[in-house]
Amino acid sequence: MRRVCSECKAINRIPIRHLADTGKCGKCGHTLPPHSTPIEITSDTQFDEIVAGARVPVLVDFWANWCGPCRTVAPEVKKAAHNLAGKALVLKVDTDAQPELSQRYSVSSIPNFAVFSGGRLLRQRAGAIDHRQLERLAVAPQ
């Protein structure tokens, strides 16, 4: 993954296992905060790498552009990603663009939220919920 330094605008490559960590820019040494926005998944390989490699829980939002409740909950997902920075990662999987991931996790209604840890699916919940519920879902004890 890549992160742009807010100070010098250098592009820094961040290993998946360090996405939730605070780091330093390789060019200027400025602090790079933990990843705090939803990550749009573009392939099942990318999804698998993040879920398996993350050292924090991974909250996944299965959604589609045509889904009204999905669009309604999108700002809540974004807020949850911001509030969970350093404690969890948030991924967005477009079920139309990545149907194989939807099938793999038996997603039959959206929005659908799943939490992974150590590469394993811990829990899954369908339906629109607010950022507080998403945050609790992501960091609830195993």
N, C-alpha and C positions, 0 to 999 in steps of 0.2 A: 504494500500500500504506500501511497505517497502523501506527504503532508507539506504544505507550503509554510515557510517561516513568516510570521507576521511582521518581523523586523526587517529582514533583508530580502524576503521573497524567494529565497532559495528553496528548491524542491528537495525534500529529504525522504529517502526510502526508509520506511518503518516496517520491521518484521511483524508479522501477524501477532506473535506472542507478546509484543510490546505496544500494541495499539491502545491499551488501557493505561499505559504508563506515562509519566511525565518524562520528557527527554530533553535533549539539547540539539540545536541546529548544528549540523556538521560544518557550516560555513562561518557563522558569526557567534555561535555558542549561546544564543538566546534560548530561553525555555520554550519547549514545545509541549503544550498541554495534552492531556489524554484525549483520545478521539471522542467527540461530543455531538456528532450528528449521525443520523441513520445512514448506513452504508447500503447503497443500491446494488443488489446482486445481479450480475450479468451472465453468470454461468453456474452450473452445478458444481464444477471444479472449484470455483472461487468460494462458493458456499461451504463445501466440504473442508477446504483448507482453513477457513476462518473458524468454523465450528470445532474442528479438531485441534487447531493451534492456539485458540484463545485461552488465556490463563484466568479469565473471569467468565461469569455466565454470559450467554448470548441469547438475547431476546429477538425473536424473529416475527416480523409482521408480514403475514401472507395477505396480499391485497390485489385489487385490480382497478384500473382507471375508471371503468364503467360502474363500479360499485359505490353508490351514494354513501352508505355508512363508512366505507373505507376512506373516502375523501373527507368525511366529517371527522374521523378519528386521526387523520394524518397530523394535524397540529399537536395533538396529544402525544403521538409517537415521537415527534420532534422534541417536545418538551421533556419527555421521559429520557430520551437519549442525552439531552443536555444535563439533566439532573443525575443520571447514572454514570456520567463520565468518570472513569477511573475505577468504577465498581462493576460495570457490565458494558457490553457492546450491543448495539441495536442494528439489526439488518432488516431490509425491506425486500421481499420477494414478490415480484409481479407474477401472479399465477397464470396469466396469459402468455407471458414471455418465457416462463420457466415451469411448464406443466409437469415435467418429470419430478420436480421437487414437491409439488402439490400432491401428486400421486403417491410418492414415497412416504409422506407423512399423513396420508388419508385426509387431506383438507377438502371437505365437501361443502363448507360454507365459509364465507369471508365477511368481515375481517376475521382472521384466525391468528392467534398468538401462540408461539411455542418457545419454550426455554430449554436451552442446551447447556450442559456443563461436562467438560472432559470428553466431548464428542458424543455424549448420550442425550437423548431426549428425556427431559425430566418431567415436564408437564405441558399441557396444551389446553387452550381455551378459545372457543369461538364467540364472536359478538363484540360489539363496540364497547370499549371501556375507557376511562379517563387516565391521565398520566399517573395519578397516585396509585391506581390499581395496577397499571403496567409496571410501575417501579416495585411494588410489593410482589408481583408475580415473578419479576426477574431475580430478585434477591432473597426470596423466601428460602428457608432451610430445605435441604434435600431431604 
